[in-house]
Every structure is written in C-alpha cells, then in structure tokens.
Amino acid sequence: MADFRRTPFKEKRISTVSTTDIKVAITGTVVSQRDTGFLIGDGSGELFVNITTLDPKPVVQDNGVLRVFGRMTPYEQGVELHAELLQNLEGMDLEVLRRLNDTLYN
C-alpha cells in the first residue's frame, strides 16, 4: 500500500480534478468567500477550498491570486479541497504560469 503522507502535491487544473486525486495544488483567483472557506477559479472551473483545519486562519481577499496545496475530499456535489497550505501569488502573471504548468505537467 502506498504511503500517502509522502505523496507529492500534483499541479492540476480544476477541470481535471477527480475523486481519485489525493494531494493537489490548484492555482487561481478567489471568487467568493464563505464561513468555512472560499471558492477558487482557474478559468477551467471553480472549486471550494475548506480552510477549517488551518491555524491561524489565513486572510483571504476576493480576487486574490493563490496557489492552494491540499487534499481532495468527496463532498455532496463532487469534491472539495481541504487546504494544507496557501501561497500568495499576487503580482504573478497567471497566464504565463498556466502556460508553464501546461508545458511541465502535461
């Protein structure tokens, strides 16, 4: 059996995330906020990011650019991402980053 604690985070687009993914990294823009997390979009879709296990709670701003590292968890309407780490990417050109990731990871 695989040791999931050592599984690396896999850079993914939201449209390609599935219930079989375990640890992923999603880069996108904060679309809206909720009590337990926020909705992030990357141009291919949107995904809910649950931040209830993070301590201290991160300050997330609407339209903020983030990379979220976390574990996929089944949820009512599909999956949600339970965040383990948030990386602020303000000032980063997302289109250039997407092209680079597409080249490296596809």
C-alpha positions as CSV (number, residue, x, y, z in Angstrom):
1,M,0.0,0.0,0.0
2,A,1.3,3.5,-0.9
3,D,2.5,5.8,1.9
4,F,0.1,8.8,1.2
5,R,2.0,11.1,3.7
6,R,4.9,11.2,1.2
7,T,2.8,11.6,-2.0
8,P,3.8,14.9,-3.6
9,F,1.2,17.5,-4.5
10,K,0.2,17.3,-8.2
11,E,-0.3,20.6,-10.0
12,K,-3.8,20.3,-11.5
13,R,-6.4,22.4,-13.4
14,I,-9.9,22.4,-11.7
15,S,-11.5,20.9,-14.7
16,T,-9.2,17.9,-14.5
17,V,-9.6,17.2,-10.7
18,S,-11.3,13.9,-9.9
19,T,-12.4,11.9,-6.9
20,T,-9.3,9.7,-7.4
21,D,-6.9,12.6,-6.8
22,I,-5.4,12.7,-3.3
23,K,-3.0,15.7,-3.0
24,V,-3.2,18.5,-5.5
25,A,-2.1,22.1,-6.0
26,I,-4.5,24.5,-7.6
27,T,-3.6,28.0,-8.7
28,G,-6.4,30.5,-9.3
29,T,-8.3,33.6,-8.2
30,V,-10.6,33.8,-5.1
31,V,-14.2,34.1,-6.5
32,S,-16.1,34.3,-3.2
33,Q,-15.8,33.6,0.5
34,R,-17.8,31.6,2.9
35,D,-17.6,30.8,6.7
36,T,-15.5,27.7,6.3
37,G,-13.5,28.6,3.2
38,F,-13.6,30.1,-0.2
39,L,-14.4,29.4,-3.9
40,I,-11.4,29.5,-6.2
41,G,-11.5,29.6,-10.0
42,D,-8.8,29.0,-12.6
43,G,-10.6,29.6,-15.8
44,S,-11.4,26.0,-16.3
45,G,-13.8,25.8,-13.4
46,E,-14.4,26.6,-9.7
47,L,-13.7,24.5,-6.6
48,F,-14.5,25.0,-2.9
49,V,-11.5,25.2,-0.6
50,N,-12.1,24.3,3.0
51,I,-9.8,26.1,5.5
52,T,-11.3,25.0,8.8
53,T,-8.2,22.9,9.7
54,L,-5.7,25.8,9.1
55,D,-4.5,27.6,12.2
56,P,-4.2,30.5,12.3
57,K,-6.9,31.2,9.8
58,P,-5.5,32.9,6.7
59,V,-6.7,36.2,5.5
60,V,-8.1,35.7,2.0
61,Q,-9.3,38.5,-0.2
62,D,-11.8,38.4,-3.1
63,N,-9.9,38.4,-6.4
64,G,-6.7,37.4,-4.6
65,V,-4.4,35.1,-6.6
66,L,-3.4,32.0,-4.6
67,R,-1.9,28.5,-5.0
68,V,-3.6,26.1,-2.7
69,F,-2.0,22.8,-1.6
70,G,-4.4,20.3,-0.1
71,R,-6.2,17.0,-0.1
72,M,-9.2,16.2,-2.2
73,T,-12.3,15.1,-0.2
74,P,-15.6,13.8,-1.5
75,Y,-18.5,16.1,-0.9
76,E,-22.2,16.3,-1.6
77,Q,-21.9,17.6,-5.2
78,G,-18.5,16.2,-6.1
79,V,-15.2,17.1,-4.3
80,E,-13.7,19.9,-2.2
81,L,-10.2,20.8,-1.4
82,H,-9.1,20.7,2.3
83,A,-6.2,23.2,2.3
84,E,-2.9,22.4,4.0
85,L,-1.0,25.5,2.7
86,L,-1.9,28.7,0.9
87,Q,0.7,30.5,-1.2
88,N,0.0,34.2,-2.1
89,L,0.8,34.8,-5.8
90,E,-0.2,38.5,-6.0
91,G,1.5,40.2,-8.9
92,M,2.1,36.9,-10.7
93,D,1.1,36.7,-14.4
94,L,-1.4,33.8,-14.2
95,E,-1.4,33.3,-18.0
96,V,2.3,32.8,-18.1
97,L,2.2,30.5,-15.1
98,R,-0.6,28.4,-16.7
99,R,1.4,28.0,-19.9
100,L,4.5,27.0,-17.9
101,N,2.5,24.5,-15.9
102,D,0.8,23.1,-19.0
103,T,4.3,22.6,-20.6
104,L,5.8,21.0,-17.4
105,Y,2.9,18.8,-16.2
106,N,1.1,17.7,-19.4
